[in-house]
Amino acid sequence: MKSEKQNSSLANELQFELKYCERCGGLWLRPAGGAHIYCVACGRAMAELPSSSTERARARMSQGPRWAAEDGDLEEYDSDEGIDLGAAGGLA
């Protein structure tokens, strides 16, 4: 059984964990269970940046012109009609 003095000294101990900075990759110690993800230097640098927008922008892909079947070069493939595309020796 531990004495009362030993129990109180264990309760007063600080615990740290090794953490890497998510900006520069440097290693540093933070209090166990802490929420900081940047080292002190990077935390200061990140604090100076403007805050991000709270409004979410929808990502959209630009759409080019729509192609109709008559716009393609399908006439080139007429000469390939006699070729067996499923013949042995091709890529699987």
N, C-alpha and C positions, 0 to 999 in steps of 0.2 A: 504494500500500500504506500502511495506517495504521500509525502508530507504536504501540508497546506502551502508551505513556502514554494515547493517545487511546482505545484499546480498553478500558482499565481504567476511564477516566472515564465512558464510555458504560455500562458494567456497573453503576456506582454510582449512576446517575441513577434517581430515583423517577418513576414514571409515574402520573398520576391521570386519572380520567375523570369527566365531568360526570354527575351522577345526580340524579333528582328524588326527594323523600321520598314514599313511598307512603302516608303518613298525612296530611301537611299540604300536600304539593305543592311545597314549597320546593326550590330548587336548591342543591346542595352538591357538593364534590369528595370522591371516595373513591379509595383506591389501585386501580389498574387490576386488574380481575379480582376485586375485593373482593365479599364476600357481604352486606354491610350494605345494607338497603333503607330504613332510616329515618335521618333526620338525628339529630344528637346529642340535641337536646331531645326529640324524639319517641321516640327509643330509650330514654331514661330514663323517659318516661311509660309506654311500653309494658312496660317491665321491672317497673313497679309493679303492673300488672294481674295478676289471678290467672291461672294457666296454664289452658289449655283442657283439656277432658276428652279423654282418650285413647280413650274408648269412643265408637264411632260410633252415633249414634241413627238409626234408620230413619225416614225421612219418610213419614208416612201421611196420606192425605186422609180427612177425616171423611166418613162415609157417612150420608146421610139415609135416610128411609124408602123402601122399594121401592114403586113404583107399578105396579099391575096395569092391564091394558088397560081393565077395566070402571070404573076409578077416574077415567079421563080424561073430558074434555068432547068426545067424538067426535061427539055428536049435533049440535053446532053446524055441522059441516062437511057435513051432508046437503044443505043448500041450495046448495052449490058444485058439485054433481055435473054440472051442465050447462055449466060454464065450461071452455073449452079452455085449459089452462095452457101449452100449447106454442104458442099463437097468436103471430103476429108482433107486434112492438111491445113485447114484454116484455124484461126484462133478460137478458142473456146470461151 
